[in-house]
Amino acid sequence: MKYSMLHTCLRVMDLEKSLDFYKNALGFRETNRKDFPEHEFTLVFLTDESGHYDIELTYNYHPEKPYVIGNGFSHLAVGTPDLEASHKNHEDMGYKVTKLMGLPGEAPRYYFVTDPDGYEVEVIRRA
């Protein structure tokens, strides 16, 4: 059997802040939205530039407290050809950003930026 990745679901506290992050900080675009007011939740699907991978933002109306991300989930990852410009852009946008890093013995080739709900996104230099 063959499988392919379709989407990753993230539960978010503030849908508009999360949409702003994934659209403006990472260049994803909204492809589908499903509102279920009678069940008090909204699903928003965003895709990357290639259109091959989606993030599903799940917004449950009136969340009482932030979601616990846990210690098993680590991060999402995206690629960019201009790591330094991306890093500066995310800093200028006011997001929590780590310094540029590399694996032991390697030149810097990635950093992490944190979305409004605390999910980390690794940004990797892509050739």
Phi and psi in radians as a Rosetta constraint file:
Dihedral C 1 N 2 CA 2 C 2 CIRCULARHARMONIC -1.942 0.35
Dihedral N 2 CA 2 C 2 N 3 CIRCULARHARMONIC 2.526 0.35
Dihedral C 2 N 3 CA 3 C 3 CIRCULARHARMONIC -2.295 0.35
Dihedral N 3 CA 3 C 3 N 4 CIRCULARHARMONIC 2.681 0.35
Dihedral C 3 N 4 CA 4 C 4 CIRCULARHARMONIC -2.378 0.35
Dihedral N 4 CA 4 C 4 N 5 CIRCULARHARMONIC 2.609 0.35
Dihedral C 4 N 5 CA 5 C 5 CIRCULARHARMONIC -1.211 0.35
Dihedral N 5 CA 5 C 5 N 6 CIRCULARHARMONIC 2.360 0.35
Dihedral C 5 N 6 CA 6 C 6 CIRCULARHARMONIC -1.909 0.35
Dihedral N 6 CA 6 C 6 N 7 CIRCULARHARMONIC -0.948 0.35
Dihedral C 6 N 7 CA 7 C 7 CIRCULARHARMONIC -2.805 0.35
Dihedral N 7 CA 7 C 7 N 8 CIRCULARHARMONIC 2.885 0.35
Dihedral C 7 N 8 CA 8 C 8 CIRCULARHARMONIC -2.099 0.35
Dihedral N 8 CA 8 C 8 N 9 CIRCULARHARMONIC 2.299 0.35
Dihedral C 8 N 9 CA 9 C 9 CIRCULARHARMONIC -1.691 0.35
Dihedral N 9 CA 9 C 9 N 10 CIRCULARHARMONIC 2.287 0.35
Dihedral C 9 N 10 CA 10 C 10 CIRCULARHARMONIC -2.167 0.35
Dihedral N 10 CA 10 C 10 N 11 CIRCULARHARMONIC 2.249 0.35
Dihedral C 10 N 11 CA 11 C 11 CIRCULARHARMONIC -1.496 0.35
Dihedral N 11 CA 11 C 11 N 12 CIRCULARHARMONIC 2.313 0.35
Dihedral C 11 N 12 CA 12 C 12 CIRCULARHARMONIC -2.173 0.35
Dihedral N 12 CA 12 C 12 N 13 CIRCULARHARMONIC 2.623 0.35
Dihedral C 12 N 13 CA 13 C 13 CIRCULARHARMONIC -1.478 0.35
Dihedral N 13 CA 13 C 13 N 14 CIRCULARHARMONIC -0.699 0.35
Dihedral C 13 N 14 CA 14 C 14 CIRCULARHARMONIC -2.227 0.35
Dihedral N 14 CA 14 C 14 N 15 CIRCULARHARMONIC 1.800 0.35
Dihedral C 14 N 15 CA 15 C 15 CIRCULARHARMONIC -1.024 0.35
Dihedral N 15 CA 15 C 15 N 16 CIRCULARHARMONIC -0.753 0.35
Dihedral C 15 N 16 CA 16 C 16 CIRCULARHARMONIC -1.147 0.35
Dihedral N 16 CA 16 C 16 N 17 CIRCULARHARMONIC -0.720 0.35
Dihedral C 16 N 17 CA 17 C 17 CIRCULARHARMONIC -1.109 0.35
Dihedral N 17 CA 17 C 17 N 18 CIRCULARHARMONIC -0.715 0.35
Dihedral C 17 N 18 CA 18 C 18 CIRCULARHARMONIC -1.188 0.35
Dihedral N 18 CA 18 C 18 N 19 CIRCULARHARMONIC -0.735 0.35
Dihedral C 18 N 19 CA 19 C 19 CIRCULARHARMONIC -1.060 0.35
Dihedral N 19 CA 19 C 19 N 20 CIRCULARHARMONIC -0.740 0.35
Dihedral C 19 N 20 CA 20 C 20 CIRCULARHARMONIC -1.033 0.35
Dihedral N 20 CA 20 C 20 N 21 CIRCULARHARMONIC -0.775 0.35
Dihedral C 20 N 21 CA 21 C 21 CIRCULARHARMONIC -1.091 0.35
Dihedral N 21 CA 21 C 21 N 22 CIRCULARHARMONIC -0.947 0.35
Dihedral C 21 N 22 CA 22 C 22 CIRCULARHARMONIC -1.212 0.35
Dihedral N 22 CA 22 C 22 N 23 CIRCULARHARMONIC -0.535 0.35
Dihedral C 22 N 23 CA 23 C 23 CIRCULARHARMONIC -1.394 0.35
Dihedral N 23 CA 23 C 23 N 24 CIRCULARHARMONIC -0.921 0.35
Dihedral C 23 N 24 CA 24 C 24 CIRCULARHARMONIC -1.519 0.35
Dihedral N 24 CA 24 C 24 N 25 CIRCULARHARMONIC -0.583 0.35
Dihedral C 24 N 25 CA 25 C 25 CIRCULARHARMONIC -1.501 0.35
Dihedral N 25 CA 25 C 25 N 26 CIRCULARHARMONIC -0.524 0.35
Dihedral C 25 N 26 CA 26 C 26 CIRCULARHARMONIC -2.103 0.35
Dihedral N 26 CA 26 C 26 N 27 CIRCULARHARMONIC -0.079 0.35
Dihedral C 26 N 27 CA 27 C 27 CIRCULARHARMONIC 1.338 0.35
Dihedral N 27 CA 27 C 27 N 28 CIRCULARHARMONIC 0.301 0.35
Dihedral C 27 N 28 CA 28 C 28 CIRCULARHARMONIC -1.299 0.35
Dihedral N 28 CA 28 C 28 N 29 CIRCULARHARMONIC 2.741 0.35
Dihedral C 28 N 29 CA 29 C 29 CIRCULARHARMONIC -2.228 0.35
Dihedral N 29 CA 29 C 29 N 30 CIRCULARHARMONIC 2.546 0.35
Dihedral C 29 N 30 CA 30 C 30 CIRCULARHARMONIC -1.278 0.35
Dihedral N 30 CA 30 C 30 N 31 CIRCULARHARMONIC 2.306 0.35
Dihedral C 30 N 31 CA 31 C 31 CIRCULARHARMONIC -2.025 0.35
Dihedral N 31 CA 31 C 31 N 32 CIRCULARHARMONIC -0.394 0.35
Dihedral C 31 N 32 CA 32 C 32 CIRCULARHARMONIC -2.799 0.35
Dihedral N 32 CA 32 C 32 N 33 CIRCULARHARMONIC 2.542 0.35
Dihedral C 32 N 33 CA 33 C 33 CIRCULARHARMONIC -2.454 0.35
Dihedral N 33 CA 33 C 33 N 34 CIRCULARHARMONIC 2.328 0.35
Dihedral C 33 N 34 CA 34 C 34 CIRCULARHARMONIC -2.238 0.35
Dihedral N 34 CA 34 C 34 N 35 CIRCULARHARMONIC 2.024 0.35
Dihedral C 34 N 35 CA 35 C 35 CIRCULARHARMONIC -1.751 0.35
Dihedral N 35 CA 35 C 35 N 36 CIRCULARHARMONIC 2.355 0.35
Dihedral C 35 N 36 CA 36 C 36 CIRCULARHARMONIC -2.249 0.35
Dihedral N 36 CA 36 C 36 N 37 CIRCULARHARMONIC 1.231 0.35
Dihedral C 36 N 37 CA 37 C 37 CIRCULARHARMONIC -1.046 0.35
Dihedral N 37 CA 37 C 37 N 38 CIRCULARHARMONIC -0.578 0.35
Dihedral C 37 N 38 CA 38 C 38 CIRCULARHARMONIC -1.189 0.35
Dihedral N 38 CA 38 C 38 N 39 CIRCULARHARMONIC -0.364 0.35
Dihedral C 38 N 39 CA 39 C 39 CIRCULARHARMONIC -1.928 0.35
Dihedral N 39 CA 39 C 39 N 40 CIRCULARHARMONIC 0.059 0.35
Dihedral C 39 N 40 CA 40 C 40 CIRCULARHARMONIC 1.041 0.35
Dihedral N 40 CA 40 C 40 N 41 CIRCULARHARMONIC 0.840 0.35
Dihedral C 40 N 41 CA 41 C 41 CIRCULARHARMONIC -2.689 0.35
Dihedral N 41 CA 41 C 41 N 42 CIRCULARHARMONIC 2.754 0.35
Dihedral C 41 N 42 CA 42 C 42 CIRCULARHARMONIC -2.299 0.35
Dihedral N 42 CA 42 C 42 N 43 CIRCULARHARMONIC 2.423 0.35
Dihedral C 42 N 43 CA 43 C 43 CIRCULARHARMONIC -1.970 0.35
Dihedral N 43 CA 43 C 43 N 44 CIRCULARHARMONIC 2.277 0.35
Dihedral C 43 N 44 CA 44 C 44 CIRCULARHARMONIC -2.204 0.35
Dihedral N 44 CA 44 C 44 N 45 CIRCULARHARMONIC 2.202 0.35
Dihedral C 44 N 45 CA 45 C 45 CIRCULARHARMONIC -1.810 0.35
Dihedral N 45 CA 45 C 45 N 46 CIRCULARHARMONIC 2.307 0.35
Dihedral C 45 N 46 CA 46 C 46 CIRCULARHARMONIC -2.162 0.35
Dihedral N 46 CA 46 C 46 N 47 CIRCULARHARMONIC 2.517 0.35
Dihedral C 46 N 47 CA 47 C 47 CIRCULARHARMONIC -2.098 0.35
Dihedral N 47 CA 47 C 47 N 48 CIRCULARHARMONIC 2.739 0.35
Dihedral C 47 N 48 CA 48 C 48 CIRCULARHARMONIC -1.400 0.35
Dihedral N 48 CA 48 C 48 N 49 CIRCULARHARMONIC 3.138 0.35
Dihedral C 48 N 49 CA 49 C 49 CIRCULARHARMONIC -1.009 0.35
Dihedral N 49 CA 49 C 49 N 50 CIRCULARHARMONIC -0.635 0.35
Dihedral C 49 N 50 CA 50 C 50 CIRCULARHARMONIC -1.323 0.35
Dihedral N 50 CA 50 C 50 N 51 CIRCULARHARMONIC -0.360 0.35
Dihedral C 50 N 51 CA 51 C 51 CIRCULARHARMONIC 1.330 0.35
Dihedral N 51 CA 51 C 51 N 52 CIRCULARHARMONIC 0.216 0.35
Dihedral C 51 N 52 CA 52 C 52 CIRCULARHARMONIC -1.754 0.35
Dihedral N 52 CA 52 C 52 N 53 CIRCULARHARMONIC -0.123 0.35
Dihedral C 52 N 53 CA 53 C 53 CIRCULARHARMONIC -2.506 0.35
Dihedral N 53 CA 53 C 53 N 54 CIRCULARHARMONIC 2.380 0.35
Dihedral C 53 N 54 CA 54 C 54 CIRCULARHARMONIC -2.096 0.35
Dihedral N 54 CA 54 C 54 N 55 CIRCULARHARMONIC 2.660 0.35
Dihedral C 54 N 55 CA 55 C 55 CIRCULARHARMONIC -1.965 0.35
Dihedral N 55 CA 55 C 55 N 56 CIRCULARHARMONIC 2.295 0.35
Dihedral C 55 N 56 CA 56 C 56 CIRCULARHARMONIC -1.802 0.35
Dihedral N 56 CA 56 C 56 N 57 CIRCULARHARMONIC 2.030 0.35
Dihedral C 56 N 57 CA 57 C 57 CIRCULARHARMONIC -1.633 0.35
Dihedral N 57 CA 57 C 57 N 58 CIRCULARHARMONIC 2.128 0.35
Dihedral C 57 N 58 CA 58 C 58 CIRCULARHARMONIC -1.841 0.35
Dihedral N 58 CA 58 C 58 N 59 CIRCULARHARMONIC 2.073 0.35
Dihedral C 58 N 59 CA 59 C 59 CIRCULARHARMONIC -1.962 0.35
Dihedral N 59 CA 59 C 59 N 60 CIRCULARHARMONIC 1.924 0.35
Dihedral C 59 N 60 CA 60 C 60 CIRCULARHARMONIC -1.555 0.35
Dihedral N 60 CA 60 C 60 N 61 CIRCULARHARMONIC 2.212 0.35
Dihedral C 60 N 61 CA 61 C 61 CIRCULARHARMONIC -1.055 0.35
Dihedral N 61 CA 61 C 61 N 62 CIRCULARHARMONIC 2.442 0.35
Dihedral C 61 N 62 CA 62 C 62 CIRCULARHARMONIC 1.017 0.35
Dihedral N 62 CA 62 C 62 N 63 CIRCULARHARMONIC 0.875 0.35
Dihedral C 62 N 63 CA 63 C 63 CIRCULARHARMONIC -1.116 0.35
Dihedral N 63 CA 63 C 63 N 64 CIRCULARHARMONIC 2.424 0.35
Dihedral C 63 N 64 CA 64 C 64 CIRCULARHARMONIC -1.476 0.35
Dihedral N 64 CA 64 C 64 N 65 CIRCULARHARMONIC -0.572 0.35
Dihedral C 64 N 65 CA 65 C 65 CIRCULARHARMONIC -2.622 0.35
Dihedral N 65 CA 65 C 65 N 66 CIRCULARHARMONIC 2.757 0.35
Dihedral C 65 N 66 CA 66 C 66 CIRCULARHARMONIC -1.028 0.35
Dihedral N 66 CA 66 C 66 N 67 CIRCULARHARMONIC 2.637 0.35
Dihedral C 66 N 67 CA 67 C 67 CIRCULARHARMONIC -1.262 0.35
Dihedral N 67 CA 67 C 67 N 68 CIRCULARHARMONIC 2.588 0.35
Dihedral C 67 N 68 CA 68 C 68 CIRCULARHARMONIC -1.587 0.35
Dihedral N 68 CA 68 C 68 N 69 CIRCULARHARMONIC 2.037 0.35
Dihedral C 68 N 69 CA 69 C 69 CIRCULARHARMONIC -1.267 0.35
Dihedral N 69 CA 69 C 69 N 70 CIRCULARHARMONIC -0.617 0.35
Dihedral C 69 N 70 CA 70 C 70 CIRCULARHARMONIC 1.547 0.35
Dihedral N 70 CA 70 C 70 N 71 CIRCULARHARMONIC 3.057 0.35
Dihedral C 70 N 71 CA 71 C 71 CIRCULARHARMONIC -1.828 0.35
Dihedral N 71 CA 71 C 71 N 72 CIRCULARHARMONIC 0.086 0.35
Dihedral C 71 N 72 CA 72 C 72 CIRCULARHARMONIC -1.621 0.35
Dihedral N 72 CA 72 C 72 N 73 CIRCULARHARMONIC -0.629 0.35
Dihedral C 72 N 73 CA 73 C 73 CIRCULARHARMONIC -1.376 0.35
Dihedral N 73 CA 73 C 73 N 74 CIRCULARHARMONIC 2.379 0.35
Dihedral C 73 N 74 CA 74 C 74 CIRCULARHARMONIC -1.879 0.35
Dihedral N 74 CA 74 C 74 N 75 CIRCULARHARMONIC -1.157 0.35
Dihedral C 74 N 75 CA 75 C 75 CIRCULARHARMONIC -2.969 0.35
Dihedral N 75 CA 75 C 75 N 76 CIRCULARHARMONIC 2.917 0.35
Dihedral C 75 N 76 CA 76 C 76 CIRCULARHARMONIC -1.664 0.35
Dihedral N 76 CA 76 C 76 N 77 CIRCULARHARMONIC 2.861 0.35
Dihedral C 76 N 77 CA 77 C 77 CIRCULARHARMONIC -2.402 0.35
Dihedral N 77 CA 77 C 77 N 78 CIRCULARHARMONIC 2.461 0.35
Dihedral C 77 N 78 CA 78 C 78 CIRCULARHARMONIC -2.292 0.35
Dihedral N 78 CA 78 C 78 N 79 CIRCULARHARMONIC 2.785 0.35
Dihedral C 78 N 79 CA 79 C 79 CIRCULARHARMONIC -2.044 0.35
Dihedral N 79 CA 79 C 79 N 80 CIRCULARHARMONIC 2.635 0.35
Dihedral C 79 N 80 CA 80 C 80 CIRCULARHARMONIC -2.583 0.35
Dihedral N 80 CA 80 C 80 N 81 CIRCULARHARMONIC 2.529 0.35
Dihedral C 80 N 81 CA 81 C 81 CIRCULARHARMONIC -1.341 0.35
Dihedral N 81 CA 81 C 81 N 82 CIRCULARHARMONIC -0.396 0.35
Dihedral C 81 N 82 CA 82 C 82 CIRCULARHARMONIC -2.060 0.35
Dihedral N 82 CA 82 C 82 N 83 CIRCULARHARMONIC 1.463 0.35
Dihedral C 82 N 83 CA 83 C 83 CIRCULARHARMONIC -1.096 0.35
Dihedral N 83 CA 83 C 83 N 84 CIRCULARHARMONIC -0.760 0.35
Dihedral C 83 N 84 CA 84 C 84 CIRCULARHARMONIC -1.133 0.35
Dihedral N 84 CA 84 C 84 N 85 CIRCULARHARMONIC -0.748 0.35
Dihedral C 84 N 85 CA 85 C 85 CIRCULARHARMONIC -1.138 0.35
Dihedral N 85 CA 85 C 85 N 86 CIRCULARHARMONIC -0.694 0.35
Dihedral C 85 N 86 CA 86 C 86 CIRCULARHARMONIC -1.101 0.35
Dihedral N 86 CA 86 C 86 N 87 CIRCULARHARMONIC -0.772 0.35
Dihedral C 86 N 87 CA 87 C 87 CIRCULARHARMONIC -1.045 0.35
Dihedral N 87 CA 87 C 87 N 88 CIRCULARHARMONIC -0.841 0.35
Dihedral C 87 N 88 CA 88 C 88 CIRCULARHARMONIC -1.093 0.35
Dihedral N 88 CA 88 C 88 N 89 CIRCULARHARMONIC -0.740 0.35
Dihedral C 88 N 89 CA 89 C 89 CIRCULARHARMONIC -1.033 0.35
Dihedral N 89 CA 89 C 89 N 90 CIRCULARHARMONIC -0.796 0.35
Dihedral C 89 N 90 CA 90 C 90 CIRCULARHARMONIC -1.177 0.35
Dihedral N 90 CA 90 C 90 N 91 CIRCULARHARMONIC -0.650 0.35
Dihedral C 90 N 91 CA 91 C 91 CIRCULARHARMONIC -1.101 0.35
Dihedral N 91 CA 91 C 91 N 92 CIRCULARHARMONIC -0.812 0.35
Dihedral C 91 N 92 CA 92 C 92 CIRCULARHARMONIC -1.089 0.35
Dihedral N 92 CA 92 C 92 N 93 CIRCULARHARMONIC -0.512 0.35
Dihedral C 92 N 93 CA 93 C 93 CIRCULARHARMONIC -1.357 0.35
Dihedral N 93 CA 93 C 93 N 94 CIRCULARHARMONIC -0.155 0.35
Dihedral C 93 N 94 CA 94 C 94 CIRCULARHARMONIC 1.542 0.35
Dihedral N 94 CA 94 C 94 N 95 CIRCULARHARMONIC 0.213 0.35
Dihedral C 94 N 95 CA 95 C 95 CIRCULARHARMONIC -1.412 0.35
Dihedral N 95 CA 95 C 95 N 96 CIRCULARHARMONIC 2.714 0.35
Dihedral C 95 N 96 CA 96 C 96 CIRCULARHARMONIC -1.222 0.35
Dihedral N 96 CA 96 C 96 N 97 CIRCULARHARMONIC 2.096 0.35
Dihedral C 96 N 97 CA 97 C 97 CIRCULARHARMONIC -2.303 0.35
Dihedral N 97 CA 97 C 97 N 98 CIRCULARHARMONIC 2.386 0.35
Dihedral C 97 N 98 CA 98 C 98 CIRCULARHARMONIC -1.438 0.35
Dihedral N 98 CA 98 C 98 N 99 CIRCULARHARMONIC 3.002 0.35
Dihedral C 98 N 99 CA 99 C 99 CIRCULARHARMONIC -1.250 0.35
Dihedral N 99 CA 99 C 99 N 100 CIRCULARHARMONIC 2.887 0.35
Dihedral C 99 N 100 CA 100 C 100 CIRCULARHARMONIC -1.173 0.35
Dihedral N 100 CA 100 C 100 N 101 CIRCULARHARMONIC 2.385 0.35
Dihedral C 100 N 101 CA 101 C 101 CIRCULARHARMONIC -2.333 0.35
Dihedral N 101 CA 101 C 101 N 102 CIRCULARHARMONIC 2.863 0.35
Dihedral C 101 N 102 CA 102 C 102 CIRCULARHARMONIC -2.470 0.35
Dihedral N 102 CA 102 C 102 N 103 CIRCULARHARMONIC 2.845 0.35
Dihedral C 102 N 103 CA 103 C 103 CIRCULARHARMONIC -1.162 0.35
Dihedral N 103 CA 103 C 103 N 104 CIRCULARHARMONIC 2.785 0.35
Dihedral C 103 N 104 CA 104 C 104 CIRCULARHARMONIC -0.879 0.35
Dihedral N 104 CA 104 C 104 N 105 CIRCULARHARMONIC 2.211 0.35
Dihedral C 104 N 105 CA 105 C 105 CIRCULARHARMONIC 1.443 0.35
Dihedral N 105 CA 105 C 105 N 106 CIRCULARHARMONIC 0.018 0.35
Dihedral C 105 N 106 CA 106 C 106 CIRCULARHARMONIC -1.967 0.35
Dihedral N 106 CA 106 C 106 N 107 CIRCULARHARMONIC 2.720 0.35
Dihedral C 106 N 107 CA 107 C 107 CIRCULARHARMONIC -1.179 0.35
Dihedral N 107 CA 107 C 107 N 108 CIRCULARHARMONIC 2.733 0.35
Dihedral C 107 N 108 CA 108 C 108 CIRCULARHARMONIC -1.009 0.35
Dihedral N 108 CA 108 C 108 N 109 CIRCULARHARMONIC 2.327 0.35
Dihedral C 108 N 109 CA 109 C 109 CIRCULARHARMONIC -2.534 0.35
Dihedral N 109 CA 109 C 109 N 110 CIRCULARHARMONIC 0.164 0.35
Dihedral C 109 N 110 CA 110 C 110 CIRCULARHARMONIC -2.800 0.35
Dihedral N 110 CA 110 C 110 N 111 CIRCULARHARMONIC 2.883 0.35
Dihedral C 110 N 111 CA 111 C 111 CIRCULARHARMONIC -2.695 0.35
Dihedral N 111 CA 111 C 111 N 112 CIRCULARHARMONIC 3.007 0.35
Dihedral C 111 N 112 CA 112 C 112 CIRCULARHARMONIC -2.072 0.35
Dihedral N 112 CA 112 C 112 N 113 CIRCULARHARMONIC 2.459 0.35
Dihedral C 112 N 113 CA 113 C 113 CIRCULARHARMONIC -2.171 0.35
Dihedral N 113 CA 113 C 113 N 114 CIRCULARHARMONIC 2.466 0.35
Dihedral C 113 N 114 CA 114 C 114 CIRCULARHARMONIC -1.826 0.35
Dihedral N 114 CA 114 C 114 N 115 CIRCULARHARMONIC 2.280 0.35
Dihedral C 114 N 115 CA 115 C 115 CIRCULARHARMONIC -1.372 0.35
Dihedral N 115 CA 115 C 115 N 116 CIRCULARHARMONIC 3.029 0.35
Dihedral C 115 N 116 CA 116 C 116 CIRCULARHARMONIC -1.050 0.35
Dihedral N 116 CA 116 C 116 N 117 CIRCULARHARMONIC -0.358 0.35
Dihedral C 116 N 117 CA 117 C 117 CIRCULARHARMONIC -1.730 0.35
Dihedral N 117 CA 117 C 117 N 118 CIRCULARHARMONIC 0.052 0.35
Dihedral C 117 N 118 CA 118 C 118 CIRCULARHARMONIC 1.663 0.35
Dihedral N 118 CA 118 C 118 N 119 CIRCULARHARMONIC 0.038 0.35
Dihedral C 118 N 119 CA 119 C 119 CIRCULARHARMONIC -1.301 0.35
Dihedral N 119 CA 119 C 119 N 120 CIRCULARHARMONIC 2.331 0.35
Dihedral C 119 N 120 CA 120 C 120 CIRCULARHARMONIC -1.571 0.35
Dihedral N 120 CA 120 C 120 N 121 CIRCULARHARMONIC 2.458 0.35
Dihedral C 120 N 121 CA 121 C 121 CIRCULARHARMONIC -2.121 0.35
Dihedral N 121 CA 121 C 121 N 122 CIRCULARHARMONIC 2.107 0.35
Dihedral C 121 N 122 CA 122 C 122 CIRCULARHARMONIC -1.481 0.35
Dihedral N 122 CA 122 C 122 N 123 CIRCULARHARMONIC 2.251 0.35
Dihedral C 122 N 123 CA 123 C 123 CIRCULARHARMONIC -1.894 0.35
Dihedral N 123 CA 123 C 123 N 124 CIRCULARHARMONIC 2.075 0.35
Dihedral C 123 N 124 CA 124 C 124 CIRCULARHARMONIC -1.999 0.35
Dihedral N 124 CA 124 C 124 N 125 CIRCULARHARMONIC 2.435 0.35
Dihedral C 124 N 125 CA 125 C 125 CIRCULARHARMONIC -1.155 0.35
Dihedral N 125 CA 125 C 125 N 126 CIRCULARHARMONIC 2.183 0.35
Dihedral C 125 N 126 CA 126 C 126 CIRCULARHARMONIC -1.936 0.35
Dihedral N 126 CA 126 C 126 N 127 CIRCULARHARMONIC 2.383 0.35
